[in-house]
Amino acid sequence: METNPQNIDLGKREAPLAMTPEEFREVGHALVEHIANFLGTLSEKPVTTGEAPHQIRAILGSEPLPITGNSPAQLMEETTRLLFEHSLFNGHPRFWGYITSSPAPIGILADMLASTINPNVGGFALSPMATEIERQTIRWISELIGFPVEGGGLLVSRGNMANFVGFLAARTAKVPWPIREEGLTEQRPKLLVYCAKATHTWIEKAADLFGLGTQSIRWIALNADQQMEVAALEQQILVDREAGHLPFLVVGTAGTVSTGAVDPLPALAAICRKYDLWFHVDGAYGAPAAVLPEASDFLKGLKEADSVALDPHKWLYSPLEAGCILVRDPKTLTATFSFHPEYYNFSGNAADPEVNFYEYGPQNSRGFRALKVWMALRHIGKEGYVQMIRDDIALSRALFALAEDHPLLQPISQHLSIATFRFVPDDLPEDSTEREAYLNQLNKELLDRLQGGGEAFLSNAVIGGKYCLRACIVNFRTTIEDIKALPEIVVRIGKEVDREMRSANRK
Ligand SMILES: *Cc1c(COP(=O)(O)O)cnc(C)c1O
């Protein structure tokens, strides 16, 4: 065999990706300057430029794959410009859509540090300090929301994944046959899951992905406050047991995605105890609000759950992505996810056992998500979170009160930091189906224009058939001035859309 046909001179290897410390310092300092200026001027920018896909593509260009390289300094200049000038900023004080928070500045820096060490937090041997920082983060999050600190858990990509992990842990724990080996078969009873109609769509993905099928979900009715009807839940469980099915999981939501409503968690916990079901709480959005001394008993009931999912990238203000699953009994995670392939040398020492996170969840190699969460918890402490979450809720209530006071706005709901309302012109005909259909169309068009306009960003909720505007405040940059500006913006756009729709209808 010819050993070196290309005559490669390995004596003076210069890897194209390597940067000298001087070069790194120069490009890095320039980046930090740009970021600091960006953060300092965020409130003066539009929330979004509202550019269409073809415009964004034209700006990005359609160059083929670069064959040779670029100077990192120039590349950084160009890239910061592309992103700072053509993004939607969920850190903007007037971004209140969906549930995406302003990222904590300390989290931005933490991500850079995490990438520098680049630990693989799948095994302790590969990430000694990072693994223990993640374990401490899990304990601190439990402490923050009042969940037992002797429990366990881990960080995952998102709320969906956190809920999936809870779902799978429930399945292993409550199914009476070895489900991991034997799976689901025709001869076995049908596994059933119970949740309220307002549950996030992750439950459908879970039932589908994990082979139960979406027909295994029993959607329980809501009461007038958008919470699960406890009596209806118990009734359905009894009917299903009678029919020979196997109920195994009840999902309660701590802060629904549409309205922020919290299910009566203590009552759900009692039903789960009575019928030996796993109690999972989806607190992706609302669980951190349990830190407030004034939190409702419904919300504080999450401490009785077998598992709780929450999203540090929502109300803990981590940059995307960080989801978290907490379990009462850490052994339920290894019982669900652990395998021991021959190519892993992660045995450790029985007297001083190591935690290898690849055995606790679906991921194998894992990034250091915990650092941004851990640093934010240390930066401001529990008191800092109490203050920020409390302020967000107070701002949401202030917005709801403004909608109540405005003659052209109809307030619909307010829970945690989510307020919903809609624009209602004052000269519409009496209550009728046409009136509701018109209002739905009007508010949808209003929202489209608002979202593209860049003045403020809301999303929508459909409540009792009404298409509503929805403001969710997980935003530590929002001030009361930002909130006071919103009704006027909404009403101005609403009147404009109303005028156009009426003249189009007349034609
Ligand atoms: C956001 C949210 C989810 C999904 O979380 P992702 O982080 O978007 O995957 C699930 N449930 C609730 C209640 C949520 O608010």
The ligand as a MOL file (V3000), in Angstrom:
LIG
                    3D

  0  0  0     0  0            999 V3000
M  V30 BEGIN CTAB
M  V30 COUNTS 15 15 0 0 0
M  V30 BEGIN ATOM
M  V30 1 C -44.8520 25.0370 25.5690 0
M  V30 2 C -45.6480 23.9510 26.1070 0
M  V30 3 C -45.4020 22.6230 25.7370 0
M  V30 4 C -44.4040 22.2470 24.6870 0
M  V30 5 O -43.1430 22.7090 25.0220 0
M  V30 6 P -42.0200 22.9220 23.9130 0
M  V30 7 O -40.9140 23.4640 24.7180 0
M  V30 8 O -42.5770 23.8870 22.9210 0
M  V30 9 O -41.7520 21.5890 23.3280 0
M  V30 10 C -46.1440 21.6360 26.3410 0
M  V30 11 N -47.0890 21.9320 27.2490 0
M  V30 12 C -47.3620 23.1980 27.6280 0
M  V30 13 C -48.4030 23.4560 28.6590 0
M  V30 14 C -46.6460 24.2490 27.0660 0
M  V30 15 O -46.9140 25.4950 27.4400 0
M  V30 END ATOM
M  V30 BEGIN BOND
M  V30 1 1 1 2
M  V30 2 1 2 3
M  V30 3 2 2 14
M  V30 4 1 3 4
M  V30 5 2 3 10
M  V30 6 1 4 5
M  V30 7 1 5 6
M  V30 8 2 6 7
M  V30 9 1 6 8
M  V30 10 1 6 9
M  V30 11 1 10 11
M  V30 12 2 11 12
M  V30 13 1 12 13
M  V30 14 1 12 14
M  V30 15 1 14 15
M  V30 END BOND
M  V30 END CTAB
M  END
